Amino acid sequence: MVETPETSREKGASAGMTVADGELHAWFVREVLPLEAILMQFLRQNWRNQAEVEDLCQDVYLRLYEAAQTRLPDHTKPFVFATARNLLIDRVRREQVVPIEAMADLDLLGMAADAPGPDRNAMARDELRKLHSALDKLPPRCREVVVLKRIEGLTRREISARMGITQDTVSEHLAHGMWVLADILYREPDKGKRT
């Protein structure tokens, strides 16, 4: 079992021991500070916001120092990295997000990825059906321009070359198509009915 600040505190508290300030300081300088380079490398590799890495290192040092006040760890290096890992996990949990950059393996956190629920899936499918239906109502050339531009991501120059029309015509088809789609998808229900 890897020793962590929590288990170290429990052992020291149960034995009723405390570490003298001089001994604690000497241990920190002798065994923790030489690990700073690899600790910083570990934090840089596992935390997405590089501006926070130095602060994270200081937080690790604070946790180590506090935990070692009751009992010095038997193995310093695993203690340092278990503390750093736990600090990163706490930060990610506090943010309530699981960024891929922060944790390569989501299982380390024991958290399930947020998957859209059935209601969101049904709403998204319904919106796609409406969009598909609205696209079908466009004139064929206009529809082709809108699909090439908005779905396939082609430039107006590429669309012009592919369809054999001028870029001005592409712009006209695109403007008309987007206007018609917006009208179909977002018009008020009563607006389409004439009395």
KOLNURO-893155 format. One record per residue: x, y, z of N, C-alpha, C, CB in turn. Coordinates in pm, whole numbers, padded with zeros to 5 digits, always signed. Glycine has a CB too. Example, Ala and Ser with C-alpha at 12.3 -4.5 7.8 and 13.67 -1.06 7.14 Angstrom:
2
+01319-00569+00780+01230-00450+00780+01320-00330+00780+01131-00447+00905+01285-00225+00708+01367-00106+00714+01290+00003+00787+01408-00060+00572
//
This chain:
195
+00084-00118+00000+00000+00000+00000+00088+00124+00000-00096+00000+00122+00058+00218-00087+00133+00343-00094+00086+00434+00017+00118+00412-00233+00182+00490+00085+00151+00580+00195+00105+00714+00138+00273+00599+00289-00001+00768+00194-00052+00898+00153-00056+00988+00275-00195+00886+00088-00077+01117+00258-00085+01205+00375-00190+01160+00475-00114+01346+00332-00302+01106+00425-00409+01064+00514-00366+00945+00600-00534+01027+00432-00303+00843+00537-00262+00726+00614-00146+00761+00706-00222+00611+00520-00058+00853+00663+00053+00894+00747+00002+00966+00871+00149+00985+00668-00098+01054+00855-00157+01125+00968-00222+01028+01066-00259+01227+00920-00293+00929+01011-00361+00832+01097-00261+00752+01179-00447+00737+01012-00151+00709+01117-00050+00633+01190+00013+00717+01300+00059+00583+01094+00048+00841+01265+00112+00929+01363+00019+00967+01475+00163+01053+01297-00106+00994+01441-00204+01034+01542-00233+00920+01637-00334+01082+01476-00239+00798+01582-00270+00684+01669-00155+00654+01762-00303+00561+01585-00032+00686+01723+00083+00661+01809+00108+00779+01901+00207+00632+01725+00039+00893+01878+00055+01011+01962+00189+01079+01943+00038+00973+02105+00253+01061+01827+00385+01117+01803+00374+01244+01720+00474+01015+01732+00473+01330+01735+00490+01443+01645+00638+01451+01612+00438+01577+01709+00667+01507+01497+00804+01519+01450+00857+01656+01488+00813+01496+01296+00978+01661+01540+01039+01788+01578+01059+01874+01453+01175+01765+01651+01045+02007+01470+01055+02099+01357+01188+02085+01283+01039+02242+01405+01297+02074+01355+01428+02062+01292+01439+01934+01211+01539+02066+01397+01388+01825+01266+01392+01697+01195+01303+01701+01071+01349+01582+01288+01186+01761+01083+01094+01774+00971+01156+01859+00861+00961+01836+01018+01215+01971+00898+01279+02058+00801+01395+01987+00731+01328+02188+00869+01476+01917+00807+01590+01845+00750+01542+01737+00652+01676+01781+00862+01437+01664+00689+01381+01561+00599+01331+01625+00470+01264+01484+00668+01260+01736+00483+01205+01803+00365+01316+01847+00270+01120+01924+00408+01418+01910+00324+01529+01958+00241+01608+01840+00182+01622+02049+00323+01630+01738+00262+01712+01623+00220+01641+01532+00122+01754+01544+00341+01510+01506+00141+01443+01403+00062+01335+01453-00033+01383+01304+00153+01269+01563-00001+01160+01612-00086+01210+01708-00192+01053+01680+00000+01286+01808-00153+01330+01909-00249+01411+01852-00366+01413+02013-00179+01494+01749-00348+01564+01692-00465+01468+01629-00568+01664+01586-00418+01344+01602-00531+01246+01543-00622+01170+01649-00701+01148+01457-00545+01203+01777-00679+01125+01885-00740+01122+01878-00892+01181+02017-00698+01233+01847-00956+01237+01843-01103+01141+01738-01158+01380+01815-01153+01143+01618-01102+01053+01514-01154+00909+01537-01109+01099+01375-01109+00891+01602-00994+00755+01638-00951+00696+01740-01047+00756+01694-00806+00774+01841-01084+00726+01942-01179+00696+01879-01315+00832+02056-01195+00780+01786-01358+00756+01717-01485+00625+01639-01478+00874+01622-01520+00603+01569-01366+00480+01493-01346+00358+01586-01352+00483+01418-01211+00366+01699-01284+00254+01794-01282+00230+01854-01421+00281+01906-01180+00336+01887-01493+00320+01943-01629+00253+01843-01722+00457+01984-01686+00288+01714-01708+00233+01612-01795+00088+01580-01763+00315+01486-01787+00047+01603-01639-00085+01560-01596-00182+01672-01566-00071+01475-01477-00143+01796-01588-00235+01907-01564-00240+01994-01688-00192+01991-01440-00360+02026-01733-00377+02096-01860-00337+02242-01855-00519+02086-01905-00354+02309-01743-00323+02451-01733-00181+02468-01679-00426+02524-01642-00088+02493-01770+00052+02502-01732+00082+02620-01639+00138+02513-01855-00002+02721-01640+00018+02837-01553-00004+02800-01406-00077+02950-01593-00074+02692-01379-00104+02652-01242-00004+02552-01185-00241+02594-01235+00092+02505-01265+00181+02398-01222+00265+02437-01101+00273+02358-01337+00320+02557-01099+00402+02598-00984+00318+02606-00857+00468+02734-01012+00195+02656-00869+00107+02660-00752+00073+02520-00705-00022+02737-00785+00050+02428-00799+00022+02290-00762+00141+02230-00686-00009+02205-00887+00261+02258-00732+00381+02208-00665+00385+02258-00520+00508+02252-00741+00356+02386-00501+00355+02441-00365+00246+02377-00279+00335+02593-00370+00130+02349-00339+00023+02280-00266+00066+02139-00226-00104+02275-00352+00138+02071-00314+00190+01938-00281+00285+01949-00163+00262+01872-00404+00376+02047-00168+00470+02066-00058+00398+02093+00074+00566+02182-00090+00294+02175+00069+00217+02205+00189+00153+02079+00247+00110+02309+00158+00092+01999+00159+00030+01874+00205+00134+01779+00264-00044+01805+00090+00249+01770+00199+00356+01682+00247+00404+01727+00386+00475+01681+00148+00427+01855+00399+00478+01910+00525+00379+01887+00638+00508+02060+00510+00251+01914+00609+00149+01894+00713+00137+01748+00753+00013+01945+00663+00140+01659+00655+00126+01516+00684+00248+01463+00759+00106+01437+00555+00366+01514+00727+00488+01464+00789+00509+01520+00930+00607+01498+00703+00427+01615+00973+00440+01668+01108+00410+01563+01213+00347+01788+01127+00324+01468+01180+00291+01363+01277+00385+01243+01264+00147+01318+01258+00433+01216+01142+00522+01101+01122+00589+01114+00986+00444+00966+01134+00719+01096+00982+00790+01099+00855+00759+00971+00778+00944+01116+00876+00736+00981+00648+00704+00861+00570+00827+00771+00557+00652+00899+00431+00801+00641+00544+00910+00545+00527+00975+00559+00390+00858+00401+00547+00894+00584+00287+00942+00595+00150+00894+00728+00094+00893+00475+00062+00985+00821+00079+00949+00958+00043+00896+00971-00099+01068+01049+00060+00965+00913-00197+00926+00934-00336+00783+00887-00365+01023+00861-00428+00743+00763-00327+00603+00724-00351+00504+00813-00275+00582+00577-00311+00545+00859-00158+00461+00947-00077+00438+01080-00150+00527+00972+00060+00543+01136-00210+00533+01262-00283+00440+01248-00403+00673+01309-00328+00457+01139-00479+00377+01125-00601+00234+01083-00571+00442+01024-00694+00211+01009-00464+00073+00978-00425+00002+01107-00381+00071+00873-00309+00075+01193-00312+00019+01321-00270-00013+01409-00391+00116+01395-00176+00078+01414-00487+00056+01494-00608-00064+01441-00686+00181+01495-00697-00071+01309-00702-00183+01249-00775-00315+01280-00706-00164+01096-00788-00319+01267-00574-00441+01296-00498-00481+01443-00510-00422+01258-00351-00383+01532-00513-00412+01674-00529-00476+01700-00666-00284+01757-00513-00421+01639-00771-00478+01657-00905-00620+01603-00912-00390+01588-01011-00641+01487-00853-00775+01428-00851-00873+01519-00777-00772+01287-00785-00830+01574-00663-00916+01666-00588-00951+01790-00671-00847+01707-00457-00852+01843-00742-00877+01962-00826-00977+01931-00937-00744+02013-00887-00960+01816-01001-01051+01779-01110-01191+01759-01055-01003+01652-01181-01203+01693-00943-01336+01673-00882-01399+01806-00845-01325+01584-00758-01319+01897-00792-01371+02027-00752-01424+02103-00873-01262+02108-00682-01358+02089-00987-01405+02156-01108-01524+02084-01169-01293+02164-01210-01550+01962-01126-01660+01878-01174-01655+01857-01324-01792+01940-01137-01533+01851-01377-01512+01817-01516-01398+01718-01522-01482+01944-01603-01400+01638-01626-01293+01542-01643-01226+01571-01776-01346+01395-01638-01136+01668-01779-01069+01699-01905-00975+01587-01945-00992+01830-01894-00973+01556-02071-00889+01449-02121-00742+01481-02096-00914+01426-02270-00703+01609-02107-00564+01644-02085-00522+01619-01940-00542+01791-02122-00613+01634-01847-00576+01620-01706-00559+01474-01666-00680+01686-01618-00641+01388-01716-00634+01248-01677-00641+01161-01800-00746+01212-01578-00534+01089-01826-00532+01004-01944-00628+00887-01927-00390+00952-01970-00647+00842-01804-00733+00727-01781-00846+00768-01687-00652+00609-01722-00966+00778-01739-01081+00823-01659-01112+00728-01544-01203+00837-01747-01070+00602-01557-01095+00506-01450-01020+00544-01322-01055+00367-01494-00913+00621-01333-00840+00663-01214-00929+00743-01120-00718+00745-01253-01022+00815-01176-01110+00897-01094-01231+00821-01042-01157+01016-01172-01260+00709-01102-01378+00634-01061-01507+00707-01095-01373+00606-00914-01502+00788-01199-01620+00865-01238-01666+00820-01376-01591+01018-01237-01792+00819-01396-01846+00785-01528-01848+00909-01615-01989+00724-01516-01824+00890-01741-01830+01002-01835-01975+01045-01850-01769+00963-01974-01993+01175-01866-02129+01226-01885-02176+01193-02025-02135+01378-01859-02273+01107-02032-02332+01071-02161-02468+01139-02169-02345+00914-02178-02505+01185-02287-02636+01248-02298-02746+01147-02266-02657+01308-02438-02847+01195-02198-02957+01108-02161-03050+01081-02278-03035+01169-02047-03144+00991-02259-03236+00958-02367-03317+01077-02416-03330+00850-02322-03350+01170-02327-03426+01288-02368-03344+01377-02461-03472+01368-02246-03214+01394-02430-03129+01475-02517-03108+01407-02651-02994+01502-02449-03094+01275-02650-03080+01201-02777-03205+01217-02863-03054+01051-02749-03321+01206-02801-03447+01218-02875-03462+01360-02932-03568+01184-02784-03427+01461-02854-03437+01599-02902-03340+01623-03018-03408+01699-02787-03219+01570-03007-03120+01588-03114-03167+01519-03242-02982+01532-03072-03223+01397-03229-03275+01327-03347-03390+01405-03411-03323+01185-03309-03477+01462-03327-03589+01541-03378-03539+01665-03452-03682+01582-03263-03438+01732-03398-03381+01849-03465-03317+01811-03598-03278+01918-03374-03249+01697-03602-03189+01651-03728-03297+01621-03832-03103+01527-03704-03407+01560-03789-03518+01533-03882-03575+01663-03939-03629+01452-03811-03593+01761-03852-03645+01891-03897-03549+01956-03997-03667+01985-03776-03419+01951-03967-03321+02010-04057-03321+01937-04191-03181+02006-03994-03325+01805-04188-03327+01727-04312-03451+01761-04395-03323+01574-04280-03564+01771-04327-03688+01806-04396-03680+01946-04456-03807+01796-04299-03622+02040-04381-03608+02177-04430-03512+02182-04549-03557+02270-04317-03404+02106-04543-03311+02100-04657-03380+02046-04782-03190+02013-04623-03468+01948-04763-03540+01890-04878-03633+01992-04946-03622+01770-04832-03672+02097-04873-03762+02198-04930-03689+02304-05013-03839+02265-04819-03555+02304-05007-03476+02399-05085-03470+02356-05232-03334+02414-05027-03455+02451-05325-03431+02414-05465-03300+02334-05473-03423+02543-05557-03290+02238-05567-03175+02147-05572-03038+02216-05572-03187+02061-05694-03017+02317-05656-02885+02383-05663-02856+02458-05533-02878+02481-05783-02956+02521-05478-02943+02594-05353-02907+02497-05239-03075+02671-05320-02977+02384-05238-02951+02281-05136-02808+02232-05148-03049+02162-05151-02763+02207-05269-02627+02157-05290-02524+02257-05237-02603+02129-05439-02543+02385-05263-02451+02487-05214-02449+02490-05061-02489+02627-05269-02566+02487-04999-02574+02491-04853-02505+02369-04793-02722+02497-04806-02529+02252-04847-02467+02130-04795-02315+02136-04812-02524+02005-04867-02270+02178-04930-02126+02185-04953-02057+02285-04860-02098+02221-05097-02123+02397-04836-02063+02502-04752-02075+02470-04604-02128+02636-04781-02196+02444-04557-02221+02432-04413-02196+02292-04356-02362+02470-04384-02208+02190-04437-02189+02055-04386-02051+02000-04423-02299+01962-04439-02013+02017-04549-01883+01965-04592-01770+02065-04568-01889+01928-04737-01804+02191-04545-01704+02290-04509-01618+02340-04625-01616+02234-04406-01667+02331-04746-01592+02381-04861-01596+02533-04867-01646+02321-04991-01496+02591-04930-01495+02737-04950-01583+02771-05070-01349+02791-04971-01617+02897-05085-01698+02940-05200-01624+02914-05331-01734+03090-05189-01494+02932-05330-01414+02906-05450-01421+02757-05486-01267+02950-05428-01411+02667-05387-01418+02523-05413-01557+02483-05465-01384+02443-05285-01661+02543-05406-01798+02513-05450-01817+02561-05593-01903+02580-05355-01767+02680-05622-01777+02736-05756-01712+02644-05859-01712+02875-05760-01593+02595-05828-01522+02506-05920-01595+02373-05934-01378+02482-05871-01645+02320-05824-01713+02189-05829-01844+02195-05907-01740+02139-05687-01919+02303-05887-02052+02312-05949-02049+02384-06084-02147+02383-05855-01938+02447-06120-01929+02517-06247-02011+02644-06251-01972+02427-06357-02019+02715-06137-02092+02841-06130-01999+02946-06072-02223+02828-06044-02035+03073-06084-01950+03180-06031-01960+03186-05879-01989+03316-06092-01862+03251-05819-01863+03266-05673-01978+03356-05629-01729+03324-05624-02015+03451-05712-02130+03537-05680-02258+03455-05674-02144+03651-05784-02271+03361-05768-02389+03274-05769-02390+03184-05646-02393+03188-05898-02271+03135-05607-02260+03055-05484-02309+03138-05366-02113+03007-05460-02265+03263-05357-02306+03351-05247-02456+03374-05246-02233+03486-05257-02514+03393-05365-02659+03414-05374-02735+03290-05328-02698+03450-05518-02693+03171-05379-02758+03047-05337-02746+03026-05186-02697+02926-05413-02628+03054-05132-02605+03035-04989-02692+03129-04906-02457+03057-04955-02697+03256-04944-02779+03353-04870-02926+03315-04876-02758+03496-04926-02974+03281-04997-03114+03241-05012-03144+03114-04932-03148+03219-05162-03055+03015-04942-03076+02889-04870-03081+02907-04720-02968+02791-04905-02990+02989-04666-02987+03010-04521-03110+03087-04475-02859+03086-04481-03154+03182-04556-03274+03257-04522-03395+03164-04519-03297+03371-04622-03411+03079-04620-03524+02986-04627-03518+02887-04510-03524+02909-04762-03398+02834-04481-03385+02740-04369-03423+02806-04237-03241+02685-04360-03374+02928-04214-03407+02999-04090-03557+03022-04080-03332+03133-04083-03620+03057-04191-03764+03079-04192-03839+02951-04159-03808+03133-04326-03797+02840-04220-03866+02712-04196-03846+02666-04052-03814+02604-04293-03723+02675-04004-03692+02619-03872-03735+02707-03756-03544+02594-03862-03733+02840-03774-03755+02929-03660-03876+03019-03669-03638+03012-03641-03957+03005-03772-04072+03095-03783-04175+03061-03675-04137+03086-03923-04253+03161-03644-04361+03144-03547-04467+03054-03612-04423+03283-03503-04532+02967-03535-04631+02877-03593-04741+02948-03672-04694+02795-03484-04787+03064-03625-04897+03135-03693-04849+03212-03816-04966+03231-03595-04718+03239-03826-04665+03320-03934-04687+03255-04071-04517+03346-03913-04681+03124-04077-04695+03054-04204-04838+03047-04252-04640+02916-04193-04934+03065-04160-05077+03055-04198-05131+03192-04231-05161+02991-04084-05200+03200-04344-05260+03328-04384-05411+03318-04366-05224+03364-04530-05467+03424-04319-05612+03424-04298-05682+03505-04401-05646+03477-04162
//
